[in-house]
């Protein structure tokens, strides 16, 4: 018989923070129907056998070991000077009209 766990129970068994589990759902690492079920809109139940299988795949997957856990977003590159200058000029013109 399949064993189902709540987010809190899964967190205790796997030593993952509950927020990490929610993040994994959001990132698609856990998929609805395969790893977990939602019997009600606020209730999430995880299939323990699928979580064990997922943990085994995560531990031995060499491609994911080299992937970063998160990506740093950098600011967009500088706009060309002509665009900045045009914007400043239009702002000055609007000030002069007032």
Buried (B, 14 or more C-beta within 10 A) or exposed (E): EEEBBEBEBBBEEBEBEEEEBEBBBEEEBBEEEEBBBEEEEEEBBBBBEBBEEBEEEEEEEEEEEEEEEEEEEEEEEEEEEEEEEEEEEEEEEEEEEE
